[in-house]
Amino acid sequence: MESHVKRLGSLVLLLVLAPSSAGCSDVRTAAESGGGHGREASVPSERVDPAVDRFLDGALPDGPGITVAAARGVRLKHCAGRGLADRARRTPTTCDTVYDVMSITKQFTAAAVLKLETAGELRVTDRIDRYLGPVPENKRGITLHQLLTHTAGLPEGLGDDYEPVSRAEMLDEAMKARLRSVPGEEFHYSNVGYSLLAAVIEEASGQSYERFLSERLFRPAGMTRTGYVLPDWDRAQVAVEYDRHGRAQGRPMDHPWAPDGPYWNLRGNGGMLSTARDMFRWHRALTGDTILSEAAKRKLFAPRVRVPELDGSYGYGWAVVDSDDGRVAWHDGGNDWSLATAAEYRRGRVMVFWVSNHAYRKGKWNLEDGQLELSGGVAERVRRSG
């Protein structure tokens, strides 16, 4: 949602002001390695950093289910849940609870595009009519770069996330949609643009969007529990979401889904399911060359276009800011029930990720209000711990 990017200015300022500390350990335990494919033989234990845990005691209200993960280099420093993933069954949240990570999905889509570019299957300078034709005259000049940076002029959305819209219907509506600005001229956050990128990935790779991500990104990164329908989900590990009144809204797959995942108003721009442990594995992969070359990562995290009302820019699937402390990349995701945040300090190789299945409770809490303090406070304590 567009509000996610508007919140970035304040959050980035807090993130980059978190004090740094010298040195970090790259030693990891077997529980952190994420090696192997398929369902893991046993669920690794929670990892608790005492300083982070004490901070969360004071920073979080009683009530929401939430999982927080933090890493430094390739070492997982903290990964643990608080509250309940399913209140009816009294199921606690853990490091391995499966959540909808919402718009954080965009960084996976962007990485997939760069993976295809590295393989010579496309170029970010390509126009969309090479893959999605026929394209009307006013949209024919739109490039993949413009879709990645939200500068294509497309609307934010085309309807409800769970509306049963096929790929062909999404493409038809996107091509009919009125442009908000001339392509390439202005930033307008657009979920539609990332759905178009998912369709481009399918055309360029000859695979489904999820299959390509699974085989070319997630498996090499050791991410066994990220996807739409391909992972062997244990339904009991998927968090139930709750609305502002505390009413259960079911699990993501309880809403209208196609046999291969969410419908196309959501595909490519959101709806990906993952765990905090897998998000750590994603971070670890991005610190090396497991999934992307150094050149591709530079493109992924480069600040591309200034965002109005934001002390930062948008890159490819990430909002980014440069400071004396180095480059910080950040994105959040949200719906009417849940909220998630992922932040990457590129120089210090620090990651903070947290996700809640009950972000808003009328008259009691709104995790959006404390989003800045929560993310920045965790980052500060991880960096101090060395």
N, C-alpha and C positions, 0 to 999 in steps of 0.2 A: 504494500500500500504506500501511497505517496508520503504519508506522514512518517514512515520509517526513515526516509532520507532527510526530511526536515528536522528530525530529532538528532541527526548525526553531528551537527555543529557543536552542540554543548557536550555531547558524549566524547567526541574526538578530543576536545580541549582537556577534558578530565583524564582521558586515557594517556595522552602524551605527556601530561604533567606528573604521572606516576613515577616516583623516583626509581632510577636504575641501580643495579648493583653488579659488581664485576664477577665474571666467571659463571659457569654453569656445568652441571654434570650431564654427560651423555650416556650414563649407565642406565640400562633399563632392565626390568625384571621380565620373566616369561609372561606374566600376566599382562604386561604392557606391550608385548611385541606384536600381537595381532597377526601372527603368522598363520598359514594354513587356510583352507577354503572350506565352505560349507558350515554347518552348525558346529559350534565349539563343543568339545567333549565335556567341559565343565565351565561354569560361569565364574570368572575371576572375582575376587573379593573387592569390596569397596576400598578406595585409597583416600585417606583423610589427612590433610595437612592441618596441624593444630591451629596455626595462625589464621588460615582461611576459615576454619570451622568456627573459631571464636568470633571472627568478623561477621560471619553469616548469622550467628546467634543474635547479634544486635541489629543486623541490616534487614532481616526478613521477618515479615509478620507471621503469626501462627495461622495456619489454614491451607495455603496453596501447596499443591504438590509441585516439587521443583527438583531438578538435578543440575548440579554445578560441576564443571570440569575445568581444570587449569593445568597447563604444561609449560615446561621450560626446556627448550631444545627438544630432544626426543624422550625426555623423562616426564611421565605423567605424575604431577605433584598432588593433585586432588581430583577425585571423581566419586561423588556420592550423592544420594538423594535425600530429600526431606519431604515429609508429608506422604500423601497417598496417591497412587496411580489409579486406583479404583476403590472408591469409598464403600460401595455396596459389598465388596468382597474383602475390604480391609487390606488391599495389596499395597505394600509400601513402594515408593519410588526408589530406584537404585541407579547405579552407573550404567546399567544395561536396560533400563526402561526405554521402550520405543515410543518416540514422540513424532508428531508432525513438525518439521523444522521450517515449514512455510517458505517465505521468500529467501531464506538462506539457500534454497534450491538453485537460485540464479547463479551462484558461484560454480556449481557443478556444470550447469549448462554452458557457462563461459569457458570453463576448462575443457569441456568436450569440443567446443569450436576450435580452440587453440590446438588440441590434440590432432584434430583433422587437418588443421593448417600445417602442422609440423610434418604430417604424413603426405602432404602435397595434394590432399583431396579438396581443399578449398582455400580461399584467401579472405581475410576479413574485409578487404577492399572490394570483394565481389558484390554485385548488385543482386537483390533478391529475385529478380526475374530470371536469373540463371537457374534457380532451384524451385521457384514457386509460381511460375507462369501459369496462365496469363495474368499480368499485373496491369492495373489501370495506369494511365499516363502520369497522374499526379503522384504515384508511388513507385514508378519504375526506377527512379534513381536512388531509392533507399538502399543502403549498403548494410552488410552484416555488422560493420563497425558502428553504424548508427543505431542498430537494434541493441547491440551490446551496451552502448552508452546512453540509451534512452533519449537519443536525439533524432529519431526518425519522425517525430511529430504525431505518433499514433496515440490513441486514447489510452487511459489507464487500464480499462477493462471493457468487456463486451457483454457482461451479465454476471449472474451469480456463479460463484466458483463451482458449484456442484450441479449446475444445469447440464443435462445430458446433451452435450454438443460434440459432434464428431470432428475429426481433423478437417475434413472437407468443409463442414459448416463453419468452423472457426476461420478457415482461410477465406471463405466467401464473405463472411461478415467483416473481417479485417480489411479486405480489399474495398469494401463498400464504405467503411468508416470515414467520417470526416476528419481530416488532419487538423491537429491543434496548432501546427506551425509548419513552415516549409522544411522539408527534411534537411537535417544538418545544421539548422540555425539555432534551435533552442532545446534546453533540457526539459523533458516532460516524462516523469516516471511512468513506465508502461509495462504492465504484465503481458499485454498483447504482443509486444515485441519479443519477449522471451518465449512465448508460445510459438511464434514464427521461427525462432531459432531452433526450437525442438524439431519442427518440421524440416528445417534445413539439414539438421544433423541426420535425420532419417534419410533424406534424399542423397546426401553426400556419402553416407556410410553404407547404405543398403540394409540397415538394421533398424529395429525399433529404437526409439529414444532411450528407453530404460535398458534394453539389451546392450546398446553401445556403451552407456555409462558403466554398466555392471562389468563388462568384459575389459574395457580399456582404461577405466579409472578406478572403480571400487575394488575389484579383485587384486590388481597390482598393489593397491594401498593397504590390503588386508582388511578391508571394510566388508565384513560378512553380514552386517545387519543394516544396510542402507539400500533403499529402493522403494518401488511402489508395490509390486506383487511378486517379484522374483525371489526375494529372500524367503526362507522357510519360517514364516512368522509363527511364533507362539502367541496366540491371541491374548493370553493372560498377561503377557509382558508389554502389551500396547496400552498406553495411557488413555483413560477416558477423559474427555474434556468437559469442563463445567462453565456455565454461563454466569452472568453477573449476579444472579439470584441463587447460585449454588446448585442449579438443576443440571443433571447429567445430560450431555449432548452426544454421548456415544463415542466410539473410536472413529478415526478418520475413514476407515473402510466401511463404516456403518452408513455413511452418506452415499448418495448415488455415485457409483463408480462403474466404469466400463470393466470388462473382464481383464484388461491389461493395465488398469490403474485409473487415476482420476480422468474425468473428461477434459476436453481441450481448452476450456477457459482457465484451467489450473495447470495443465501439463507444461513442464518446462520452466514455468515461473514460480511454482510452489508445489505443495503437497507431498514432497519427498519425506519418507519416514526414515528415522535414524536414531542412534543412541549417542550419549555423550562419549562413550568409549570409542565409537566409530568416528566421531568428530575429532577426537584426539588423533586417531590414525590418519585422518585427512590432513590435519595440521602437520603430523610427522612426515607424510609424503610430500607436502609442500616445502619442507625444509631441505629436501634432497631432490634427486632427479628421478624418483620412482615413477611419476606419472607425467611430469612436464619437464622439458629442458630448462636450463637457466634462461635462455632467450625467451621462451614461452612464458615463464613466470614473470619476467620483467614486463612483458606485455600485459599479463593478467593484472598486475598490481600498479601499473603506471597510472597516474592521475590524468584523465583524458579531457574532461569537460567540467568547468566550474558549475556548481549547483547553486541556484538562487537561495539566499538566506542561509547559506552554509559556509562555514570556514573550512572548506575542503572541496574535493572533486569526486567525480564518479569515474571508476575505471571499467574493467570488464567483470561485472557481477559483484563488485566490491565498491564501497565508498572508501576513499583514501585521502590521507593528509600527510604532508611532510613537516617535520619539526626538527629541533635540535636533537631530539631523542630518536630520530630515524623515521621511517615510514610506518604508519599504522593503517591497516586495512580493516574495515568493519562492515557488517550488515546485520540487520535484524529481520525478523519475520513476525507477523501477527495476524490474528483474525479476531472474531468477537469473543474468543474464549482463551486462547493461548498466546504466549509471547516467547520469543527466543532471540538470543544475541550471540554472535560470533565475532571475536576480535583477534587480529594477528599483528603482533609487533615484529616486523620483519628483521630489524637489526638484532634484537635480543632473542628472537625466536620464542617469544612468549605467546601462548594462546589462552584465551578465556572464552568459555562457552557455557551458557546456561539456558534452560528451557523450562517453562512452567505450563501445566495443563489447566491452570485456573489463575489467570493473570489479573482478573478484575472481580472484585466482590463489592457490590453496592453498599456504600456506607462503611466499609471496613478496610479495603486495600485496593490499590491500583499499582501493580508492579512497574508500569510505565513511568510513574512518577519517581520511583527510586532507581530507575534503570541506570542512570549515570553513576550514582554512588555504588551500586552493586557491582557493575563491571569494573569500574576503576579501582574499587577497594580490593577486589580479588586480585587484579593485576599487580597492585602495589605490594601486596603481601607475598605473592609468588616471587616477585623480583627481589624482595628483601631477603628471602629465605636462602638464596644462592643455590 
